[in-house]
Amino acid sequence: MKNSKEQINNIPYVLDETLINTNLKTGLSSQEATLRLNKFGKNELHKAKKINPFLIYLEQFKDILVIILLFAAIISYALAIVSGTQNNWNWSINGNRLLIEFIEPTIILFVVLTNSLVGAIQEIKSIQAVEALSKLSPLQAKVVRDGNLITLASSDITVGDIVLIESGDVVPSDGYLLFSSNLTVIESALTGESEPATKDYQAKRNLTLAMADRQFMVYSSTVVATGTAYFVVTSVGENNEIGKISKLVNQQKESMTPLQIKINKLGKIFGYSGLALFLASLVTQIVFHAVSRNSFADTMFWGNAIVGAISLAVAAIPEGLIAFTSIILAIGVQRMARKNAIVKNLMAVESLGNCAVICSDKTGTLTQNKMTIVDAFDGSQLLSNNSEIKNFLSIIELGSLCCDANLTRNEKDEYVVVGDPTEIAFLYELEKFSNFKYKNNLEIEYKRLHLFPFDSDRKMKSVINQNDNNYWATVMGAPEIIIEKCNFGSPSIKEKYLQINNQWANNAYRVLAIARKSLKKETIEKFNESSISKLQEHVENDLEIVGLVAMIDPPRESAKDAITLCKQAGIKPVMITGDNLNTAKAIAKNLGIYSDQDRAITGTELSSISDEELVQNIEKYSVYARVKPEDKLRIVNAWQQRKQVVAMTGDGVNDAPALKASDIGCAMGITGTEASKQAANVILADDNFATIVSAVANGRSIYQKIKNVIQSLLITSIAEIILLFIGLFLFKAIFSSAEWKVALGKSDLYIMSATQLLWINLFTHGFPAIALGLQDSKEDYMNRRPISKYESIFANQMGFNTLWKGILIGILSLIAYYLAALYGKNNGFNAEDILKAASTCSFLVLGISATFNSINLMTKKSIFISNPIYYWKVYASVIFSLAFLLIVVFVKNINLVFGCYTEIHSKPELLALGLALPLVIIPIYSIHKLIIYLIEKNKIKENRITEFKMILPPKQVKRNQKNVDL
């Protein structure tokens, strides 16, 4: 570290010290620094408030479904307590009926607590984006205080401090340069610029310039690639550019995913329906009781009436909706993790499947974030014309001798790089193809005597090396400068070099020329004694051209195919980068993102466009260059205003606000900053754009599976509502005849208990639902347009199919109830056994039909022509579900808890009724599938596309944006 007072005093500062009220020679005094720390605060970002998991869990109980179930449990407990008090807590009375009365609400409570736990786990997300930004701050800084260069915590520097930065340092805060020497800074994480930014303390200070163009400034959390500099701190903490981004991240509200929107609304609909049915059932039973002129003082009536109403409410609520969809999403997340897509929020899986636009950062996402030599020219041949790199080894070696970067391998045999990425590109080629494994070995063979660093005026860099008694200079820099300083044998050779340079420049390559000059020892010694500047002038003239080198931050090998697949899937890829426009367009065209019909725009041009104009023309832009973090937010918001599901990929700090604001944020796992990872919903472990496409395919498949599960649940809920609500009126009327009154006596009618319904809704559905989530589909989901964010979940006939299938099963259950009750009456059953037999048979029909629904939903083909081996998971799950259903019906004591007829195993007629009647739905479903197949056989599939088309939301959404269809 250069820390002498003499060096500090000799620095040619070029900043008016009155601007920051700092002594440019001695820096701040300790006393003044303390005062400013109190005034401006610490140089750190505020930490986000941590999530309290317990509070998140409590918030789950605000849901209407949960409230109704809790209310049902409380009422059931109250009734059980009243019953216990009236029977002097005699647990053995009426076959342990009191114990059963307590078990029923306990099961309901268990369901509520379990579902709430699952919901809480899904809601607890990582909102540590601001904390992640603070982690990027360096721990130590070299600061001039009281005339001395000292080291202190970066959090303790303040406005007016003078800071020294050197190669490899992380800049601790924003500031104006006071002095710089060969300074380049890697700002890709902040600006998106792939190449190091050249800094110059003599550059004109103009704050209206884009961040990437401010050569007079350095920014917090960027990395010094080459050179040294002193700068004065102009802002700290959240007033730094990185702090402003932190505020943007903190201000963004995370969008609800389409699935969250639909499931939340679906839950509310069925929740309120359950509440309405509870009240309707209770009122109906009161009316029936009043017509019968019975006394309302009968506690048994109130108990049975409330329990019956609760049962109807439970029937209307698909309790497994959140649990089963979460399980399927979790399974999908595990599959995606195996394919390098780590999903932080389960609901984000479905959003990926619905995304219509992917706004992708270029550097490190579509490209490798590593400058690579792609071509070379030695005056006669091109490397790209199937030439071997060994023919160009002299160019690589000379270029490497000119480099100050370093490339080594660690104990894990991983590359460790330090320095300018352009220079590192030479070292990679040297390490792969030279006899010298590393540049250090090369410099041992060819000793460096002098270095003349690159500067923006000369646009070149030169070194003098010695090998035995041979001395020569190597010059590397801008081709247009070096070519003019070279001696060519003929004008045609020079013209060829200029032609190649122009050709490469048009392809957005970064082109470097390499030349050499033989020197005499006497000449070097002579200039050493007189003037180093004259030696530099002598070295950098009358050169011998060696060759040209073209390099670029190359696209990822799989990115082009992934983008092609995106377009086939109706997804528009958009490139957003901090690079210049020509480079961005060239790479985007190479990848297939940009075509002649598309538009490309810079951040400056974007700033002149109003939000309304941007929204109107957003689909025309495919490339955005030189953008700021605020621009990325505008782009994402504009797409969202057009009702599109937007995915945003990125790896830098500057991507964090847009990642959080987008419908689905995808951060890079390897090159991504901690800030981007915390703000995103998905982390791509391999930094591969193709992984996004794979995730989209998974998301689409998972969405269809979830629709199948929702349909299965709702079919059963509709059937249960028909059975209980219509059955209440129907059987009240049927059983009011004199014949039935004799058979039933004063027993109050009930259809099914709440525990029976919960068992069907959760456990009987459980295994088939999970199996549907595991079952692969043979459909191609990546050759169709994405689903609109606002498309009804019941679209494409799902609503109609759900309704008629639910009605069918409900009618079958009603038939089973009546026939079983009739059998009991005709065979001399007592009143209680008649109702239990009827309830048990309808329980069997409803439960078995629910499992058969899963078989029907696993494929669009009839089950008679489907391969059972391929769908073995679904078939196995149905067997398990039926086993659990039969355990409840036939296992002693368990059937008592669930209010089943305990002697059904000895009544073959009842068994046949309960087990055979559900089989009716199989041929009916198969006939329906055949009809649909014949109708759609010759229909043109409008959802298959060849190019991106804007997905339009439903008309009702246009009228009222707050209205979201299911």
N, C-alpha and C positions, 0 to 999 in steps of 0.2 A: 504494500500500500504506500502511495506517495503522500507523506503526511508532514513534510517540512513546511515551516512558515515561509521560507524563501520561495518555494514553489507556488504557494498560495498568493504571495504578493506579486509574483511575476505573471499571473494570469491576466490576459487582455480582456477584461470584462466589457461587455457592450450593452449594459442595461442601466437605465437611469435609476439609481438607488432610491430616489425619492418615491418611486412608484410603490415600493414595498417597504420603505423606511428601514432599510437594512444596510449596515456597513459592509460593502462588497469585499473588503480586505480581511476583516476580522469576524464577519458573521454576527449573529445575535449574541448578546451577553446572556449569561445564565439567568440573570434576573428578568431580562426582557422576554426570554424564552418561556419562563414560568408564567408571566403575565399573559402571553399570547396563548399558551396552552389553556389557561382558564377562560380566555375569551373565545377562542375558536374550537376548543374541545380536542379530544384525542384524535389521532390520525387512524381511526378505525371505523368500521361500519356497525350500526346498531344490530344487535342480534334479534332475530324473530322470536316471538313468544312461543314456547314449546307447547305442543299439544298435550292436553290432559286426557289420557285414554278413558278414564272413568267418566268424565263429563261427556265424551263422545258416546259412551255406552248409554248414559242416561238420556241423551237426546233421541235415541232410538224409540223411546217410549212415547214420543210425541205423535208417532204415526197412528192414523185412525184404525188400522188393522190391529195394531198392538193394544190400543186403548180398549177396543171392543172385546178382545180376548181376555185382557186383564179384568174388565168389568164382568165378563162371564165367569171367570175363576172366582172373583170375590163373591158374586151372588151365589155361586155353587157352594163355596165354603160357608157362607151365611146360612144357607138352607140346611147344610149338613150339621151345623151347630144347633140350629133350631130342632132338627130331627133328633139329635143326640140328647138335647135337653128334655124333649118330650118323652123319650124312651129311657130316661135316667142313665144314659151312656151305657146301655146294654149292647155290647158289640156283637153278641151272638144272635140277636133277634133277627128274624126274617132272613136267615142264611147270610149273616154278616153284611146285611144291607148297609148298616151305618159305616162300616169300613169302606165299602164300595163308594158311598157318597163322598168320602174324603179323598179317595184315590182319583176320582174323575176330575175334580178341579186341580189336583196336583199334576195330572198329565197335561192339562191345559196350561198351567203355569210353567211347566217344564218346556213346553213348546214355545211359549212367549220368550222365556229367558234365553233359550238356545237360538231362536231366530234373531233376537236382538243382539246377541253376541256375534253372530255371523255378520249382521249388518254393520256393527261397530268396527269389526276387523276390516271390512271393505272400505269404510269411510275414513279410517285413520291413514292419512297420506303423509308423505314427506313434504313439509312446507319450509324446509331449511334452506331455501335458495339464498336468502340474505346472509345466513351464517356461512354458507359455502363461499359467497363472495368475500367475506372477511378472511377466510382461510387463505385466499390468494395473496394477501398482503405479506410482504417479506418481514422477517423477524428483526433484522438488524439493518442499520443505515449508517453510512460514513458522513458525518456532518461537521461543518466548520462552526465551532463555538468558542468565543473568547479568543479568536485568532489561532486556535489549534484544531487539527483534524482529529475528531474522536469518533468512537463507535457507540451507538446507543440504539435502544429499541425503536423500530420504525413508528410505533404508536406514539412516541414522544416527540417526533419532529413536528414543527408548526410552521405557519405562514411566515415567510422571511428567512427561514433556515437555508443555508447554502450546503448542498449535498454533492458528494463525489460519487459517480457511478463508473464502473469499469466492466470490461468484457465478462459476461456470465452473471452479472448482478441483475437482481430484480429491482426495477424502479420503485421507490417507496411511496411516491406521491406525484401529483401533477406539478409542473413548473416550467419556467422559461430557462432556456440554456444561456449560461454566462460565457462558457467556453467549451469547445468540443474539438476532438481530434479523431478523424476517421470513424466517426460515430454512426453506427447503424443499430436500429432497435427492432426487435421482432414484436410486431403489434397485431399479429393475426388473431389472437384471442379477443382483441378489443375492436379492431377495424375490419377483420376478415381479409386483409391484404396478405397474400401468401409469401411475398418477398419481404426481407427486412427493409424498414423505412430508413432512408438516409436523412441524417439530422445535421443542421448547420446553425451554429450560434449567431452567424452573421445574416441569416435569412430575415426578411422583413416580417415583423410581427403583424399578422392579420387574422383576427379571430373569426372573420366571416368565412374563412376557408374551411373545407371539410376536415374532419379530424385527421384523416390519413395524409392530408397535404400540409399540415402545420409542421414544417421542418424546424421551427424555432422552439418547439415544445416536446417534452417527454411526459408519459402518462403512467400513473400508478399501475403496478402489476404487469407491465410489459417487461421484456427481457432484453438486456444489452447483448447484441451479437458481436460487435467489434468496436474497438476504440475506447476512449475515455471522455468524460465530460464533467463539468460542474454546472449545476442548475440551482435556481432559487425557487423555493416552494411557493406556489401561488394559491394553493387550496389544499385542504386536508379532509379526510373522512368522507362523508357523504356529499361534499362539494366537489370532490374529484369526479372525473368522467365515469369511473367505475362506480362511484357512489350514486351518480345520477341513474345509472342502469339499475342499481340496487333499488332505488325508489320506484322505478318503472315496474320492476318485478313485484314489489310489495303492493303496488296499486292494482295489479291485474287480478281480476276475479276469474277463477277457473270455470270454464264452461261445463255445463252439465252435458254428459254424453247423451246421444240419442236414446240409448237403451235406458239410461236413468230417467230421462224425460218420460218415456213410454211406460216403464214399469211403475214409476211414481204415480202417474195419472191413472194407470190401470188399477193400482192398489187403492187409490182414493175412491174410484168408481165402485169397486167391489166392497170396500170398507163401508162407504155410505149406504150401499145396497144392503149390506148385512145389518146395519143399524135400522134401516127402514123396514126390513123383513122382520127384525126382532120386535119392533113396535107393532107392525101389522099382525104378526102372529099372536102377540100378547093381547091386543085389542080384540082380535077374532075369538080367542078362547074365552075372554071375559064376556063377549056378546053371547056366545054359545051357552056359557054357564048361566047368564042372566035369563036367557030364553027358557032354560030348563028349570028356572026358579029355584036354583040351589042356593044355599047360604054362602056368602062370601067370607064367612068366618072360618071356613074350612081351610086350615093351613096346608093340607095335602093338595088342594086345588092350586093354591098359589105356588107351591113348590113345583108341581108338575107343569103348570102353565109357564113359569119362568124358565124351567129347564128345557121345555119344548121350544120356547122362543130363542133361548141361547143356542140350541141345536141348529135352528134354522139360520141364525147369524153365522155360526161356525161353518155351515154348509156353503154359505155365500162367499166366505173368505178363503181364497187359495193360499193356505198357510205355507205351503212349500214353495211359493213363487220366488221369494228372495233366496231361500236356502238352496233350491235346486239350480236356479240360474247361477248362483255364486259358485256352486260345485262345478258346473259345466265350464264356467269361465276360468276357475282355478285349474281345471284339467287342461284347458286350452293354453293357459299361461305356462304350465309345465312343458307342454309340447313346444311352445315358442321359445322357451328358455333353452331347450335342447338344440334349437336352431339359432341361438345367439341373440334372441330378442327378449330382453328382461323387462317384464311388464310390472310396473309399480302399482298400478290401479287396475283392478280386474275389469271394471267397466270400460277401460280404454281399449280392450280387445275388440269389442264390438264397434267402437268408433273407427278403428283402423279399417275394419271391413267395409265401413260406409264412407270412407274418405274419398272425396272427389278431386282434391287438389293436394299435392305434396310440394310445399315450399322448402326447397333444399339449399342449404349453404353449400358453396362450392369447395372451399378449402378444407381438406380432410374428410369430406363427405362424399362428394362425387369424384374428387381427386385424392391423391395419396398424401398430400401435404408434405411432399418430399421432392425437391428439384431433382430431375433426372436427365442425364444426357441422352438425347434421342437421335442425334445425327451429328456428323462431323464431315469436314471437307478439307482435303490436303492439297488442293490445287488440281487434282486429276480425277479423284473418285470420291463418291459419297458413301458414308457408312450405311445409309439407308438402302443403298443399292446392293443388298445382300453381301456387303463387304464384312470382313472380320474385324473385330475391335483391335486385334493385335497389330493390324496394319496402321492403326492410329495411335499406337502406344506412346510414340514420342510426343504427340499432342497432349495426351493425358498426363504424362510424366512432367512435362514442362508446366502445364496448368497447375498441377499439384504442388510444384515447387513455389508457385506464386501464391499459394493459399496459406492463410493463418489459422484456418479451422483445424480441428483435430478429430480423428475417428479411431476409436479403439474398441476392443471387446472386453466385457467384464468376465467374472468367474463363471457366469451362466452362459457364456458365449453369445451374449446379446450385444448389439451395437450400442456404443455410448458416443454421442456426437456433441461437439461444442463449436459454435461459430456460425458463420453465414451459410445458409442452406445451399447457395450457389456454389460456394467453395466445397461444401461437403459432397456435392454431386461428383466433383472430380475425384475426391478421396474414395467414394464408393467404387468408381470404375477402376481406380488404381488398386484397391484392395482385391478386386475380383480378377483382374487380368494382368497385373504386373508381377514381375519377379519379386518386387519389394512389397511386402504385405501391408505396411503402413507408411505414411508420409515420414515418420521419424526415421525409418530405415533409409528412405530416399535421401533425407537431409544429412545422414551420416556419410553417405557416398558422395553427395554433392553439397558441400558446406556453404551455408548462406553467409555472405559477407555484408550485404546491404539490403535494405527494404525501403522502397519509396511508396508509402500507402496511397490507396485510391482516394481521390477527391473529386468533387462534382465538376470542377473546372477542367481538369486534365482528362477526366473520364477514363483513367487507366491506372494500373498498378504495376510496379516493376521490382524485380529482385536481381541481385548479382550473386552468382554461385561459383564455386571453385571445385574442380576435380583434378587432383594432382597439379599439373602445371597449366591446366586449361581454365580459362576464365570466360564467362559469358553472362549476358543479361537476358532475362525473360520478361517480356512485357505482355500484359493481358488487360483487355478493356473493350471499349465500344468499337465495333468494326469500322464505322465511318471515320473514326479518328485514326486508328492504327493503320488502316489500309493506306491512308494518305501519307503516312510516315515510312512506308515500306518501298523498297526498290524492286520493281518487277522486271523480268526479262523482256516482256512485251505487253503492250496495252490490252491485248485480248485476255491475258491472264488476270490482270487487274479487273477488267470488266466482268470476268467470270465470277470473281470473288464478290463483286458488288451485286451481281445478279443473284447469287446464292443468298447473300445477306438479305436482300429485299424479299426474296421468296419466303425465307424463313420468318421474317418480320411480319409478313402478311398472314402467316399461319399462327401468329401470336406466340412464337418461340422467343425465348430470351437468347440473343446471339452474342457470343464473345469471340474476339479475335486474339490469337496468340502469335507472338513474333519473338525473335531472338536476335542477339547481336554478339558477335565474338569480341572480346576485350583483351587488351594486353595488361599485364601486371603493372607495368610502368605507368600506363595511363591512369589506372585506378589510384595508384599511390600519389601521382601528381595532383589529381583532383581532390584527394583526401586532405592534402596539405593546404590547398588553396580554398576550394569552395565545394561543399556537398551539393549545392543547388546546381552548379555547373556540371557536376558528375551526372546528376539526374537528367539534365538537358542533353548531355552527350549520349547517355544510355538510351533515351527515348526518341532518337532520331536515326535516320538511315538504317532502318530495321530490315530484317529478312523474315518475310511472312512464313509461318509454320502451318497455320490452318485456322478454320472456323469451327466453333462448337455451338450446337443448338441444344437448348434444354427447355424443359417445361415441367410444371407440376402435373404429372400425367393423370388422366382419368383412371379410376379403378377398373380393373379388367372386366368385372361383372356388371359395371354400372350401365353400359350401353344396352345389354340384353334386358336388364331390369327395367330400364326406361321404356323399351319397346313393349314389354309385358304390361307396364303401367298404362300405356296408351291403348293396348288391346282391352284392358279392363275398364276403360272409360275414365282413367285418372289423368289429370293434367299435371305434369311435372314442371315446376318453376324454379329457376336458379336465382338465388339471391346471394350476392358476393360483394366484398369490398375491393375486388380487383378492378382494373380499368375495363372500359366497355369492350374494346377490341378483343382483349384476352378472353373475357367472359363469353362474348359471342362465338369466338372460334371454338372454345371448349364445348359450349352448349350445342353448337352445330354438329360437332364431332360426336357428341353423345346422343343426338337426336332430340334434344329439348327444343332447339331453335330451328325454325324453317323460314323460308322467304316470306311466308304469310304472317309470321309473328312480328312482334315489336320488342325492341330492347330499349331500356331507359336508364339513365343515370340518376343518382340520388339528387343531384342539383335540379335536373329536369322534373323529377318527381315532386320536389318541394314547390314548384310553380303550379302544380296541378291541384285543384280543390278536391276535397274528399268525395264530393258528389260526382265529379268527373272521373275520378279513379274508380269508384264503384261502378259507374256506367260502362267503363271500358276495361275492367280488370281482366277479363278473359283474353284480351288481345296481347297482353304482356307475358313474355316467357322468360326474359332475362332482366334482372335489376343489378346494376353495377354501382360501385362507390356509394353504398347505402349506409345510413346511420341506424342505430337501434330503433329510433322512433319510426324510421321508414318501414322497418320490418313489421312493426305493430300496425301501421297503416295498411300494409299489404294484407296481412292476416285478417284484420277487421273488415277490409273491403270485401274479401271473399265471403266472410261470414255474413255480411249484410246481404249478399246475394244468395243466402240460405245454403251455402255449401259447407260440407264438413272438411275442415282444413287440417292437414298434418304439417308440422313444421319440424325440420331436422336441423341440427346444428351442433357445434362443439365449443364455441367460444363464449366468453362472458357476455359479449354483445348479443348473443342469441337468446339469453335467458328470459327476457321479458316476452318475446314472441313465442317461445316454447311454452310458457305458462299460459299465455292468452289463447293459443290455438286450441282447437278441439282435441288434438292429440300431438303432444310434443315428443320428439325422438332425439335423444342425445347420443353422442358418440361415446362409447365405453372406454376406448383406448386413448384417443387424443382429446376427448372432451374434458372441459374444466369441471370442477366440482359444482360450480354454479349451474352449468347447463344440465348436469345430471340431476340435481335436486329440483330444478324447475320442470323437468320433463316427466311425461307419463311412462315412456318406454326408453330403455337404454339399449343401444345396439352394441353388444359385447365385442363384435368383430369390426366395428366401424364400416360396415359394408352396406351400401345402398340396396343391394339385392336382398338383404335381410328384411328391409321394409316391405318389399314386394311379397316375400314369403309370409310376413306377418299379416299383410292385407288379405292374402288368400286364406290364412287361418281365421282371420276375423270374420270374413264372409261366411265361411263354413260354420263357425261357432254361432253366428247370428241366426242362421237357419236352424241349427240345433236348438237354440233357445226358443225360437218360434214354435218348434215342434213340442217342446216341453210345456210352454205356456198354453198352447192349444190343448195338450193332453190334460193339464190342470183345469183349464176352464171348461172343457167338456164335462169333466166330473163335477165341477161346481154347479154348472147349469143343471145337470142330472139330479144333483142333490137338492137344489132349490125346487125343482119340479116335484121330486119325490116328497119333500117335507111340506112345502107350501100348498101345492095343489092337493097332495095327499091329505092334508089337514082338513080342507073343505070337502073333498070327495068322500073320505071315509067317515067324517062326522055325519054326512048325509046318509051314507049307506048303513052305518052302524046305528042309526037312529030308529030303525024299524024294530018292531016288538020282538021279532025272532033274535035279532042281534043283541037287544037289550037283555034278554034272558041269558044269552051266552056270556056277555061281558059284564053284566051286573053294573056296579057303580065304578068300575075301573075307568080311569081317565085314559083317553087315547094318546098314544105316542107312536111315532114312526121309527126313529132311530135316535140313539143317544149321542151326546156330543163327543164322547170318547170313541165311539164307532166311526164317526165322521173324521175325527182327527187321525185315527189309525189309517183310514183309506187315503186321506189327503197327504199324509207324510210318509208312512212306512210302505203302504201298498204301492204308492207311486214312486217311492225312493229309488229302489234298484233299477226299474225301467228308465227313470229319468237320467240317472247316472250313466246307464248303458247307452242311451241316446247321445249323451255327451261324448262318450268314448268311441262310438261307432263312426267309422269313416264313411264318407259318401262318395259315390261314383260320379257325381255331377261335377261339371267344370264351372266353378264360380268366378273364374278370371276371364271370361269371355262375354261379359255382360256389364251393363252400366251399374254404377253404385246405386244403392238405395238412398233416396232423399232423406235428409235428417228429419223431415216432417211427414214422411210417408206413414200412413197408418200401419200399425203392426198387424191389423186385420186385413190388409190389402191382399190382392190376388186370391180372392175367394176364401181367405182364412176365416173371416168373420162368419160367412154363411155356413161353411163346413163345421165350424165350432158349434154353431147354434143347432143345426139339424142333428148332429151326432149327440149332442147333449140331451136334446129332446127325446131321441130314440132310446138312449140308455135310461133316461128318467121314466119313460113309459114302460119299459121292460121291468124296471124296479117296482113301479106301481102294480103291474100285473102280478109280479112275484109276491108282493105284500098281500094283495087281496086273495090270491089262490092259497097261500099258506094259511091265512086267517080262516078262510073257508074250510080248508082241510082240518084245522084244529077244532072248529065249531062242529063239523060233521062227525068227528071222532071223539067227542066228549072231553076235549081239553078244558081245563079250568081257565078262567078269564085271563089270569096272568100269563099262562103258557100260550094261549092263543096269540096275544100281542107279542110275546117273545119269539114265537115261531115265525110270525109274519115279519118281525123286525130282522130276525136272523137270515131269512131267505132273501129279503131285499138287500141286506148287508152283503151277502155272497154275490148276488147278481151285480150290484154296483161295483164291488171290489174287483171281481173277475173281469168285468167289462172295462174297467180302468186299465188293467194290465194289458188287455187285448188292444187297447188304443195305441200302446207303445209299439206293438208289432205292426200296426197299420201305418204309423207315422215314420217308421224307419226307412221306408222306401216309397217311391211313387208307383211302383209295380205292385201287382197283386201278390199276396204272400204265397199263393199257390205256385207262382213261377219265380219266386225269389230264392236265392241260394241260402239255405239255412246255415251252411258252414261259414259263409262270409259274414252273416249277421248273428253269429253264435252268441255274441255278448248280450244282445237284446233278448234272445230266446232264453239264455241262462238267467237273466234278470227276472224275466216273467216267472220262471219256475221258482226262484227264491221268493218273489212277492206272493205268489199263490201259497207257498209254504207258510209264510208269516200270516197270511189271511186265515188259512185252515187251522193254524195253531190257536188263534183267537177263538175260533168256533168250536174246536173239538177238545182242547186241553182243559182238563178239570181245573176249577178255581179261576183260571184266566178267563174262561167264558163267563163266569159269574161277574167279574169286574166289568166286562163289556156288555152285560145284559143280554147274553145270547141264550137261546133255548138249549139247555144242556143235554137233552135226549135226542137231538136231531140225528145222531149217528145210528139210532135204532129205527128211524122213520125213512125208509128208502124213497117214499114218494116226495117227502120234503127235500131230501138230498138231490134227487133227480131234478126237482124244480130249481133249486139254488145253483146247481152246477151246470145244467144243460141249457137253461134259458139264455145265458150270456153268449152262447155259441151262435145265436141268431145273427149277431152283428157282423160276423166274419164274411158270410156270403153277400150281405148287404154292402159292406165296405168294398168288396172285390168288384161287384157290379158297378158301383159308383166310380171306381178307378177306371174301369173299362170304358164307361161313358165319357169320362173326361179325356181319356187317351184318344178316343175316336174323334171328339170335337176338336182337339188341339193338334191332331196328326198333321194336317195340311196348313196350319196357321203359321204365318211368318212371325218369327221371333224378333219383335221390335227392339228388345233389350240388347241384342247383339250389335256391337258397334265396331267401327273401324277408326273413328277419331273422336276426340273429346267434344262433348256437347254439354252445355250448361243444364244441370238438373233443376227443373222448375218445381217450386213447392206447390202444394195444393192451393186452390183458389181461396179457400177460407183463411189460409195463413196470410195471403196477401192482404186480405181485408183487415185482419187482426193478428199482428205478429205475436201476440202473447198466447194465442190459441195454438196449442200443439196437438195434432191428431195422434191418436193411438195407432 
